[in-house]
């Protein structure tokens, strides 16, 4: 903190205040920014970090376990402590209350009946006047930073972190993903505490604050931080909604056989030139997937279709999509790889069948079998398939030719080791070596269902590829 603040110890050592500590003496060095009287049943909602609760006991529950919970909530809200007035309305304090206060080093004070709470309040206000001035100056700076709320929310979050000396991130309630966050603070201690708050204008998002012990963001500033972050979030959420709506509209067009304008703006550079797949998930998971994809800015299309929800993903986005669905714990079925968007309807049907036939324990099921697309409509498509799948194995040199012929024989003989070795006139160990080399050259494993499908496509496309003109 910039200024030395009043502590609980200062209050209990001031003879004129008639206040003594009765539990939680380990927390006497907690700083006190403000002292406030509250008799509502949930004072932890109305007071915040570094504030002292003063009560004559009307807000204190009577049962032992409720008193234990009462102290826990006050501590978790960051309060400096609680001062009970020695008044007939104060219920008997239980051993559980004392034990919880001691365990948490949460100061529990008792103020005699001759000391008005106003005296404690005036003492705290006078002692913290300089600190309050610093808070006002910090508030002024906070609103200067709010100018970036709509144009550069990430910069605003980073600047707020530097101002408040706290980590900030906004989490989406539906997916658990961060919508916007500041750069992680490398010096943040592992003991730093997390607090979360609902944002004023969006019930589906929460602000998480990671704070240094003893340097919590004051409730005075917190109200304004929530407002500023909410402004930034409202703009981001509108952008996310527009992206999700546009994605769904484009997917509907693709499934109808049309190629919508601006497709590359969502699918990114290259688009579907290296191939694409459809992924089907349950219809009830659709909104969650669409929101998560928008938050992560994935280069995909996502939208409803029939009884399923579909994702059209370029081949290069496969790993990102699979990791996201795993994080969301959503089951999915993936089609084989396609090259022409005119096959989108067939790819979607294929993905839906894979999803419906997949087991409930299989989070991700790949297509296995002969794809239904017409991938050999042109030599151009055949060339693209071969080059994408085989890579170096498509070369004409003797070593590449031997490996390619081994792969094709293995596929033609339905992955039978004995029949393949016999057809090639080689030993099983030689076959094993060549299959290992094929994996190294192509980066694909014949044992993988997805890679097997890709190899089969290349096998079928090879005649068109090998007969192409120079």
Secondary structure, 3 states (H helix, E strand, C coil): CCCCCEEHHHHHCCHHHCEEEEECHHHCCCEECEEEECCCCCHHHCCCCCEEEEECCCCCCCCHHHHHHHHHHHHHCCCCEEEEECCCCCCCCCHHHHHHHHHHCCEEEEECCCCCHHHHHHHHHHHCHHHHHHHHHHHHHHHHHHHHCCCCHHHHHHHHHHHHCEEEEEEECCCCCEEEECCCCCCCCCCCEEEEEEECCEEEEEEEEEECCCCCCCHHHHHHHHHHHHHHHHHHHHHHHHHHHHHHHHHHHHHCCCCCCCHHHHHCCCCCCCCEEEEEEEHHHHHHHHHHHHHCCCCEEEEEECCEEEEEEEHHHHHHHHHHHHHHCCCEEECCCECCHHHHHHHHHHHHHHHHHCCCCCCEEECCCCCCCCCCCCHHHHHHHHHHHHHHHHCCCHHHHHHHHHHHHHHHCCCCHHHHHHHHCCCHHHHHHHHHHHHHHHCCCCCCHHHHHHHHHHHHHHHHHHCCCC
